[in-house]
Amino acid sequence: MCMAGMAVAAPSPSPAPIESKTPSASTDSKNDRKINLPVPVGEPVKGIKIPQYDDAGKLTLCLTAETAQKLNEQQVELHQLKVLFDDMEEKEIVVEIPHSFLNLETKILTADSETVIRREDFKIVGETAVFDTAARQGTFKGRVHASFSKGVTINQP
């Protein structure tokens, strides 16, 4: 589910992908755990992969980016980000964001560029987005376009 295999566009002192191996809780009281990203502040890194695990050690979400740069101990700037996770129906959801920022403490991802969320039966495109990687919930901002495949129903209150 979590694969790096992306082309690299920016210079980096480290050509190999870096993977944070520290498990991270997804939606429980341990949400306050910071994502551990063992790279120096100010150094651009190519092919970064940031997996998140639940308390049982199961991979719940994976962020991969062509390049990442820690701006400080809390903020990471990401280029060509791809987020992979499974929804409640065990269907893979892919989120693609050209430019974004991840707060390592709050686990909030802020996309300041067009964001695409895709599953086998829908595609949603928004101007910008905010995504809570721990709760796996997000909000689009600006213009939003959605398209659904045949057979998809929308539950309304």
MDTraj code that builds the backbone (N, CA, C; nanometers):
import mdtraj as md
import numpy as np

residues = "MET CYS MET ALA GLY MET ALA VAL ALA ALA PRO SER PRO SER PRO ALA PRO ILE GLU SER LYS THR PRO SER ALA SER THR ASP SER LYS ASN ASP ARG LYS ILE ASN LEU PRO VAL PRO VAL GLY GLU PRO VAL LYS GLY ILE LYS ILE PRO GLN TYR ASP ASP ALA GLY LYS LEU THR LEU CYS LEU THR ALA GLU THR ALA GLN LYS LEU ASN GLU GLN GLN VAL GLU LEU HIS GLN LEU LYS VAL LEU PHE ASP ASP MET GLU GLU LYS GLU ILE VAL VAL GLU ILE PRO HIS SER PHE LEU ASN LEU GLU THR LYS ILE LEU THR ALA ASP SER GLU THR VAL ILE ARG ARG GLU ASP PHE LYS ILE VAL GLY GLU THR ALA VAL PHE ASP THR ALA ALA ARG GLN GLY THR PHE LYS GLY ARG VAL HIS ALA SER PHE SER LYS GLY VAL THR ILE ASN GLN PRO".split()
xyz = np.array([
    [0.0814, -0.1190, 0.0000],
    [0.0000, 0.0000, 0.0000],
    [0.0856, 0.1251, 0.0000],
    [0.2034, 0.1224, 0.0589],
    [0.2864, 0.2416, 0.0689],
    [0.4118, 0.2217, -0.0139],
    [0.4171, 0.2837, -0.1312],
    [0.5312, 0.2677, -0.2195],
    [0.5847, 0.4029, -0.2606],
    [0.7163, 0.4168, -0.2650],
    [0.7756, 0.5453, -0.2993],
    [0.7824, 0.5661, -0.4495],
    [0.8463, 0.4870, -0.5278],
    [0.8607, 0.4898, -0.6709],
    [0.8191, 0.6147, -0.7464],
    [0.8611, 0.7328, -0.7074],
    [0.8247, 0.8566, -0.7754],
    [0.9492, 0.9205, -0.8351],
    [0.9313, 0.9962, -0.9414],
    [1.0417, 1.0696, -1.0012],
    [1.0838, 1.1831, -0.9095],
    [1.2084, 1.2222, -0.9181],
    [1.2611, 1.3251, -0.8299],
    [1.2949, 1.4495, -0.9097],
    [1.2561, 1.5668, -0.8572],
    [1.2768, 1.6906, -0.9316],
    [1.3716, 1.7878, -0.8634],
    [1.3918, 1.7772, -0.7333],
    [1.4723, 1.8764, -0.6630],
    [1.6022, 1.8142, -0.6125],
    [1.7066, 1.8943, -0.5932],
    [1.8337, 1.8414, -0.5444],
    [1.8213, 1.7957, -0.4003],
    [1.9032, 1.6991, -0.3634],
    [1.9011, 1.6482, -0.2280],
    [2.0350, 1.5879, -0.1932],
    [2.0767, 1.6020, -0.0676],
    [2.2009, 1.5400, -0.0276],
    [2.1857, 1.3889, -0.0107],
    [2.0629, 1.3383, -0.0047],
    [2.0392, 1.1969, 0.0177],
    [1.9507, 1.1385, -0.0920],
    [2.0066, 1.0591, -0.1856],
    [1.9257, 1.0066, -0.2941],
    [1.8320, 0.8934, -0.2531],
    [1.8557, 0.8280, -0.1423],
    [1.7714, 0.7158, -0.1011],
    [1.6485, 0.7651, -0.0261],
    [1.5353, 0.6967, -0.0449],
    [1.4149, 0.7341, 0.0307],
    [1.4385, 0.7201, 0.1805],
    [1.3805, 0.8099, 0.2565],
    [1.3884, 0.8042, 0.4019],
    [1.2512, 0.7666, 0.4529],
    [1.2476, 0.6688, 0.5402],
    [1.1198, 0.6236, 0.5937],
    [1.1207, 0.6411, 0.7438],
    [1.0188, 0.7075, 0.7952],
    [1.0020, 0.7191, 0.9389],
    [0.9456, 0.5866, 0.9879],
    [1.0158, 0.5196, 1.0781],
    [0.9721, 0.3884, 1.1240],
    [0.8989, 0.3942, 1.2562],
    [0.8788, 0.5122, 1.3095],
    [0.8101, 0.5249, 1.4360],
    [0.6611, 0.5089, 1.4168],
    [0.5998, 0.4060, 1.4803],
    [0.4549, 0.3914, 1.4682],
    [0.3839, 0.5128, 1.5230],
    [0.2713, 0.5439, 1.4639],
    [0.1932, 0.6600, 1.5036],
    [0.0473, 0.6214, 1.5143],
    [-0.0170, 0.6546, 1.6253],
    [-0.1578, 0.6206, 1.6457],
    [-0.2445, 0.6969, 1.5483],
    [-0.3613, 0.6402, 1.5138],
    [-0.4442, 0.7063, 1.4151],
    [-0.5611, 0.7824, 1.4736],
    [-0.6365, 0.7266, 1.5657],
    [-0.7543, 0.7994, 1.6126],
    [-0.7840, 0.7784, 1.7611],
    [-0.6871, 0.7493, 1.8408],
    [-0.7170, 0.7281, 1.9821],
    [-0.6499, 0.8326, 2.0681],
    [-0.6400, 0.8049, 2.1989],
    [-0.5836, 0.9020, 2.2917],
    [-0.4352, 0.9253, 2.2699],
    [-0.3703, 0.8410, 2.1939],
    [-0.2286, 0.8600, 2.1659],
    [-0.2075, 0.9497, 2.0448],
    [-0.3122, 1.0180, 2.0005],
    [-0.3050, 1.1094, 1.8878],
    [-0.2042, 1.2206, 1.9090],
    [-0.1666, 1.2438, 2.0330],
    [-0.0759, 1.3531, 2.0616],
    [0.0687, 1.3176, 2.0294],
    [0.0949, 1.1953, 1.9859],
    [0.2300, 1.1571, 1.9463],
    [0.2694, 1.2304, 1.8195],
    [0.3859, 1.2897, 1.8217],
    [0.4402, 1.3615, 1.7067],
    [0.4891, 1.2616, 1.6024],
    [0.4744, 1.2958, 1.4747],
    [0.5318, 1.2143, 1.3681],
    [0.6821, 1.2354, 1.3717],
    [0.7565, 1.1276, 1.3774],
    [0.9017, 1.1363, 1.3817],
    [0.9561, 1.1353, 1.2394],
    [1.0180, 1.2438, 1.1998],
    [1.0768, 1.2540, 1.0674],
    [1.2253, 1.2855, 1.0855],
    [1.3094, 1.1820, 1.0805],
    [1.4509, 1.1991, 1.1133],
    [1.5345, 1.2607, 1.0009],
    [1.5045, 1.3863, 0.9680],
    [1.5841, 1.4594, 0.8699],
    [1.6178, 1.5961, 0.9286],
    [1.7309, 1.6528, 0.8893],
    [1.7703, 1.7832, 0.9436],
    [1.6849, 1.8976, 0.8894],
    [1.6665, 1.9986, 0.9728],
    [1.5943, 2.1195, 0.9321],
    [1.6717, 2.1872, 0.8194],
    [1.5989, 2.2301, 0.7158],
    [1.6588, 2.3058, 0.6065],
    [1.7206, 2.2234, 0.4957],
    [1.7303, 2.0924, 0.5097],
    [1.7908, 2.0074, 0.4074],
    [1.6825, 1.9422, 0.3223],
    [1.6744, 1.9722, 0.1916],
    [1.5764, 1.9045, 0.1068],
    [1.6118, 1.7563, 0.0926],
    [1.5091, 1.6728, 0.0962],
    [1.5285, 1.5281, 0.0882],
    [1.4401, 1.4745, -0.0240],
    [1.4943, 1.3840, -0.1047],
    [1.4190, 1.3236, -0.2149],
    [1.3555, 1.1926, -0.1698],
    [1.2406, 1.1598, -0.2298],
    [1.1802, 1.0290, -0.2120],
    [1.1433, 0.9942, -0.0699],
    [1.0804, 1.0853, 0.0001],
    [1.0482, 1.0603, 0.1404],
    [0.9185, 0.9816, 0.1541],
    [0.9131, 0.8946, 0.2542],
    [0.7957, 0.8125, 0.2813],
    [0.7667, 0.8211, 0.4304],
    [0.6418, 0.8580, 0.4650],
    [0.6027, 0.8732, 0.6056],
    [0.4827, 0.7819, 0.6320],
    [0.5063, 0.6608, 0.6829],
    [0.3945, 0.5725, 0.7145],
    [0.3374, 0.6041, 0.8527],
    [0.2097, 0.5748, 0.8712],
    [0.1476, 0.5854, 1.0032],
    [0.0828, 0.4516, 1.0340],
    [0.0952, 0.4091, 1.1595],
    [0.0458, 0.2787, 1.2027],
    [-0.0536, 0.2948, 1.3161],
    [-0.1432, 0.1972, 1.3314],
    [-0.2313, 0.1976, 1.4472],
    [-0.1588, 0.1300, 1.5634],
    [-0.2246, 0.1179, 1.6777],
    [-0.1605, 0.0597, 1.7957],
    [-0.1243, -0.0872, 1.7775],
    [-0.1912, -0.1559, 1.6858],
    [-0.1615, -0.2965, 1.6593],
    [-0.0457, -0.3119, 1.5600],
    [0.0065, -0.2005, 1.5102],
    [0.1170, -0.2041, 1.4160],
    [0.0747, -0.2143, 1.2708],
    [-0.0554, -0.2044, 1.2440],
    [-0.1053, -0.2112, 1.1061],
    [-0.0883, -0.0755, 1.0385],
    [-0.0397, -0.0769, 0.9155],
    [-0.0247, 0.0455, 0.8379],
    [-0.1624, 0.1027, 0.8080],
    [-0.1863, 0.2268, 0.8488],
    [-0.3167, 0.2893, 0.8281],
    [-0.3143, 0.3976, 0.7216],
    [-0.1971, 0.4549, 0.6972],
    [-0.1861, 0.5664, 0.6043],
    [-0.0403, 0.5798, 0.5652],
    [-0.0153, 0.6183, 0.4411],
    [0.1223, 0.6392, 0.3975],
    [0.1302, 0.7643, 0.3115],
    [0.2214, 0.8529, 0.3470],
    [0.2466, 0.9735, 0.2693],
    [0.3804, 0.9545, 0.1983],
    [0.3836, 0.9767, 0.0664],
    [0.5101, 0.9749, -0.0071],
    [0.5197, 1.1066, -0.0833],
    [0.6401, 1.1577, -0.0933],
    [0.6602, 1.2849, -0.1623],
    [0.7900, 1.2798, -0.2418],
    [0.7877, 1.3492, -0.3563],
    [0.9106, 1.3585, -0.4351],
    [1.0187, 1.4286, -0.3553],
    [0.9822, 1.5409, -0.2927],
    [1.0783, 1.6125, -0.2088],
    [1.0099, 1.6634, -0.0837],
    [1.0885, 1.6733, 0.0208],
    [1.0407, 1.7273, 0.1484],
    [1.1528, 1.8091, 0.2102],
    [1.1126, 1.9131, 0.2830],
    [1.2114, 1.9945, 0.3531],
    [1.1510, 2.0393, 0.4851],
    [1.2185, 2.0041, 0.5923],
    [1.1756, 2.0497, 0.7243],
    [1.2071, 2.1987, 0.7346],
    [1.1027, 2.2780, 0.7600],
    [1.1215, 2.4222, 0.7750],
    [1.1639, 2.4555, 0.9172],
    [1.1142, 2.3776, 1.0122],
    [1.1509, 2.3859, 1.1533],
    [1.1145, 2.2506, 1.2140],
    [1.1164, 2.2382, 1.3452],
    [1.0885, 2.1082, 1.4077],
    [0.9424, 2.0651, 1.3948],
    [0.8510, 2.1578, 1.3585],
    [0.7096, 2.1225, 1.3455],
    [0.6619, 2.1138, 1.2007],
    [0.7126, 2.1958, 1.1119],
    [0.6589, 2.2079, 0.9759],
    [0.7501, 2.1451, 0.8710],
    [0.6860, 2.0684, 0.7805],
    [0.7574, 2.0095, 0.6676],
    [0.6875, 2.0540, 0.5398],
    [0.7641, 2.1051, 0.4440],
    [0.7103, 2.1412, 0.3136],
    [0.7262, 2.0206, 0.2218],
    [0.6169, 1.9832, 0.1538],
    [0.6162, 1.8645, 0.0693],
    [0.5794, 1.9013, -0.0744],
    [0.6487, 1.8396, -0.1704],
    [0.6194, 1.8588, -0.3130],
    [0.5819, 1.7248, -0.3738],
    [0.4774, 1.7276, -0.4603],
    [0.4272, 1.6081, -0.5282],
    [0.3948, 1.4984, -0.4266],
    [0.3099, 1.5343, -0.3323],
    [0.2693, 1.4425, -0.2263],
    [0.1607, 1.3482, -0.2746],
    [0.1714, 1.2239, -0.2302],
    [0.0691, 1.1227, -0.2574],
    [0.0380, 1.0558, -0.1238],
    [-0.0902, 1.0546, -0.0873],
    [-0.1341, 0.9922, 0.0374],
    [-0.2186, 0.8710, 0.0010],
    [-0.1862, 0.7564, 0.0593],
    [-0.2606, 0.6328, 0.0345],
    [-0.3179, 0.5807, 0.1657],
    [-0.4456, 0.5439, 0.1620],
    [-0.5068, 0.4775, 0.2766],
    [-0.6318, 0.4054, 0.2308],
    [-0.6803, 0.3142, 0.3137],
    [-0.8031, 0.2418, 0.2845],
    [-0.9168, 0.3032, 0.3635],
    [-1.0355, 0.3108, 0.3015],
    [-1.1522, 0.3629, 0.3715],
    [-1.2193, 0.2508, 0.4499],
    [-1.3349, 0.2791, 0.5080],
    [-1.4055, 0.1806, 0.5899],
    [-1.4500, 0.0583, 0.5097],
    [-1.4635, 0.0744, 0.3782],
    [-1.5037, -0.0367, 0.2916],
    [-1.3814, -0.1128, 0.2392],
    [-1.2624, -0.0807, 0.2915],
    [-1.1377, -0.1426, 0.2483],
    [-1.1019, -0.1112, 0.1031],
    [-1.1529, 0.0017, 0.0521],
    [-1.1165, 0.0465, -0.0819],
    [-1.0060, 0.1506, -0.0688],
    [-0.9075, 0.1402, -0.1565],
    [-0.7945, 0.2326, -0.1499],
    [-0.8353, 0.3720, -0.1964],
    [-0.7941, 0.4709, -0.1199],
    [-0.8135, 0.6112, -0.1547],
    [-0.6757, 0.6721, -0.1774],
    [-0.6639, 0.7480, -0.2855],
    [-0.5387, 0.8146, -0.3206],
    [-0.5644, 0.9646, -0.3203],
    [-0.4797, 1.0387, -0.2503],
    [-0.4864, 1.1848, -0.2472],
    [-0.3565, 1.2351, -0.3095],
    [-0.3686, 1.3254, -0.4081],
    [-0.2509, 1.3808, -0.4741],
    [-0.2497, 1.5324, -0.4581],
    [-0.1359, 1.5833, -0.4106],
    [-0.1222, 1.7255, -0.3814],
    [0.0142, 1.7734, -0.4321],
    [0.0164, 1.8690, -0.5255],
    [0.1445, 1.9192, -0.5760],
    [0.2296, 1.9905, -0.4700],
    [0.1660, 2.0680, -0.3803],
    [0.2416, 2.1433, -0.2796],
    [0.1621, 2.1499, -0.1505],
    [0.2285, 2.1175, -0.0389],
    [0.1580, 2.1178, 0.0896],
    [0.2565, 2.1317, 0.2050],
    [0.1986, 2.1481, 0.3244],
    [0.2752, 2.1571, 0.4479],
    [0.2155, 2.0594, 0.5482],
    [0.3020, 1.9872, 0.6194],
    [0.2586, 1.8932, 0.7221],
    [0.3111, 1.9395, 0.8561],
    [0.2203, 1.9539, 0.9536],
    [0.2599, 1.9845, 1.0905],
    [0.2839, 1.8506, 1.1593],
    [0.4076, 1.8254, 1.2001],
    [0.4434, 1.6963, 1.2582],
    [0.3811, 1.6733, 1.3952],
    [0.3475, 1.7796, 1.4662],
    [0.2868, 1.7641, 1.5988],
    [0.1366, 1.7422, 1.5902],
    [0.0667, 1.8241, 1.5125],
    [-0.0794, 1.8119, 1.5030],
    [-0.1222, 1.7104, 1.3976],
    [-0.0302, 1.6722, 1.3098],
    [-0.0567, 1.5806, 1.1980],
    [-0.1569, 1.6383, 1.0990],
    [-0.1631, 1.7707, 1.0922],
    [-0.2514, 1.8390, 0.9981],
    [-0.1728, 1.8706, 0.8712],
    [-0.2284, 1.8297, 0.7574],
    [-0.1695, 1.8538, 0.6276],
    [-0.2482, 1.9664, 0.5613],
    [-0.1798, 2.0720, 0.5197],
    [-0.2444, 2.1865, 0.4563],
    [-0.1954, 2.1958, 0.3132],
    [-0.2890, 2.1814, 0.2189],
    [-0.2563, 2.1871, 0.0767],
    [-0.2916, 2.3249, 0.0241],
    [-0.1933, 2.3947, -0.0322],
    [-0.2189, 2.5268, -0.0894],
    [-0.2237, 2.5194, -0.2415],
    [-0.2432, 2.3999, -0.2936],
    [-0.2546, 2.3788, -0.4382],
    [-0.3683, 2.2796, -0.4641],
    [-0.4038, 2.2656, -0.5909],
    [-0.5152, 2.1775, -0.6265],
    [-0.4945, 2.0376, -0.5687],
    [-0.5981, 1.9858, -0.5063],
    [-0.5926, 1.8567, -0.4394],
    [-0.6916, 1.7624, -0.5061],
    [-0.6455, 1.6411, -0.5352],
    [-0.7299, 1.5406, -0.5986],
    [-0.7428, 1.4211, -0.5043],
    [-0.8676, 1.3816, -0.4777],
    [-0.8946, 1.2598, -0.4006],
    [-0.9642, 1.1639, -0.4953],
    [-0.9112, 1.0411, -0.5016],
    [-0.9628, 0.9448, -0.5983],
    [-0.9809, 0.8087, -0.5319],
    [-1.0907, 0.7462, -0.5659],
    [-1.1177, 0.6084, -0.5302],
    [-1.1691, 0.5427, -0.6578],
    [-1.1834, 0.4142, -0.6616],
    [-1.2252, 0.3476, -0.7853],
    [-1.3581, 0.3980, -0.8388],
    [-1.4431, 0.4552, -0.7533],
    [-1.5766, 0.4968, -0.7964],
    [-1.6032, 0.6466, -0.7851],
    [-1.5029, 0.7271, -0.7498],
    [-1.5222, 0.8718, -0.7481],
    [-1.3904, 0.9462, -0.7602],
    [-1.4024, 1.0737, -0.7963],
    [-1.2879, 1.1654, -0.8020],
    [-1.3380, 1.3014, -0.7566],
    [-1.2669, 1.3623, -0.6617],
    [-1.3014, 1.4951, -0.6116],
    [-1.1774, 1.5834, -0.6253],
    [-1.1968, 1.7013, -0.6831],
    [-1.0867, 1.7955, -0.7023],
    [-1.1238, 1.9260, -0.6345],
    [-1.0340, 1.9779, -0.5511],
    [-1.0567, 2.1043, -0.4833],
    [-0.9394, 2.1979, -0.5006],
    [-0.9671, 2.3283, -0.4900],
    [-0.8593, 2.4281, -0.5050],
    [-0.7511, 2.4107, -0.3998],
    [-0.7919, 2.3982, -0.2749],
    [-0.6995, 2.3751, -0.1636],
    [-0.7684, 2.2822, -0.0650],
    [-0.6943, 2.2334, 0.0339],
    [-0.7543, 2.1412, 0.1296],
    [-0.6774, 2.1427, 0.2610],
    [-0.7461, 2.0976, 0.3658],
    [-0.6845, 2.0732, 0.4953],
    [-0.7225, 1.9304, 0.5316],
    [-0.6235, 1.8489, 0.5730],
    [-0.6463, 1.7085, 0.5982],
    [-0.5846, 1.6695, 0.7320],
    [-0.6652, 1.6131, 0.8207],
    [-0.6174, 1.5617, 0.9491],
    [-0.5752, 1.4177, 0.9247],
    [-0.4447, 1.3920, 0.9207],
    [-0.3964, 1.2587, 0.8874],
    [-0.4251, 1.1576, 0.9976],
    [-0.4404, 1.2026, 1.1210],
    [-0.4712, 1.1110, 1.2304],
    [-0.6165, 1.0652, 1.2236],
    [-0.7080, 1.1575, 1.2042],
    [-0.8511, 1.1248, 1.1971],
    [-0.8930, 1.0817, 1.0574],
    [-0.8063, 1.1053, 0.9586],
    [-0.8346, 1.0768, 0.8176],
    [-0.9613, 1.1472, 0.7714],
    [-0.9688, 1.2752, 0.8049],
    [-1.0795, 1.3599, 0.7638],
    [-1.0229, 1.4892, 0.7079],
    [-1.0910, 1.5427, 0.6059],
    [-1.0405, 1.6648, 0.5466],
    [-1.1510, 1.7556, 0.4993],
    [-1.1103, 1.8766, 0.4615],
    [-1.2016, 1.9784, 0.4123],
    [-1.1397, 2.0440, 0.2903],
    [-1.2201, 2.0591, 0.1845],
    [-1.1772, 2.1340, 0.0676],
    [-1.2117, 2.2806, 0.0870],
    [-1.1310, 2.3665, 0.0265],
    [-1.1581, 2.5099, 0.0266],
    [-1.1597, 2.5568, -0.1174],
    [-1.2389, 2.6601, -0.1459],
    [-1.2461, 2.7117, -0.2826],
    [-1.3365, 2.6261, -0.3685],
    [-1.3157, 2.6313, -0.4991],
    [-1.3979, 2.5541, -0.5932],
    [-1.3699, 2.4052, -0.5772],
    [-1.4786, 2.3280, -0.5813],
    [-1.4685, 2.1830, -0.5695],
    [-1.5491, 2.1193, -0.6812],
    [-1.4905, 2.0175, -0.7444],
    [-1.5602, 1.9434, -0.8495],
    [-1.5558, 1.7956, -0.8125],
    [-1.6703, 1.7294, -0.8205],
    [-1.6768, 1.5866, -0.7893],
    [-1.7403, 1.5119, -0.9044],
    [-1.6892, 1.3941, -0.9329],
    [-1.7508, 1.3062, -1.0326],
    [-1.7574, 1.1660, -0.9727],
    [-1.8710, 1.0987, -0.9974],
    [-1.8952, 0.9680, -0.9403],
    [-1.9246, 0.8681, -1.0503],
    [-1.8823, 0.7440, -1.0294],
    [-1.9123, 0.6363, -1.1239],
    [-2.0540, 0.5890, -1.1033],
    [-2.1045, 0.5203, -1.2007],
    [-2.2390, 0.4648, -1.1960],
    [-2.2555, 0.3759, -1.0725],
    [-2.3715, 0.3885, -1.0078],
    [-2.4013, 0.3037, -0.8933],
    [-2.3666, 0.3634, -0.7588],
    [-2.3043, 0.4809, -0.7552],
    [-2.2692, 0.5439, -0.6292],
    [-2.3885, 0.6182, -0.5754],
    [-2.4206, 0.5984, -0.4494],
    [-2.5308, 0.6721, -0.3874],
    [-2.4752, 0.7662, -0.2834],
    [-2.5403, 0.8787, -0.2685],
    [-2.5026, 0.9793, -0.1706],
    [-2.6027, 0.9730, -0.0564],
    [-2.5524, 0.9483, 0.0641],
    [-2.6412, 0.9463, 0.1811],
    [-2.6665, 1.0871, 0.2281],
    [-2.7936, 1.1247, 0.2388],
    [-2.8292, 1.2575, 0.2858],
    [-2.9063, 1.2425, 0.4155],
    [-2.8891, 1.3385, 0.5086],
    [-2.9588, 1.3292, 0.6379],
    [-3.1102, 1.3386, 0.6232],
])
top = md.Topology()
chain = top.add_chain()
for i, resn in enumerate(residues, 1):
    res = top.add_residue(resn, chain, resSeq=i)
    for name in ("N", "CA", "C"):
        top.add_atom(name, md.element.get_by_symbol(name[0]), res)
traj = md.Trajectory(xyz[None], top)
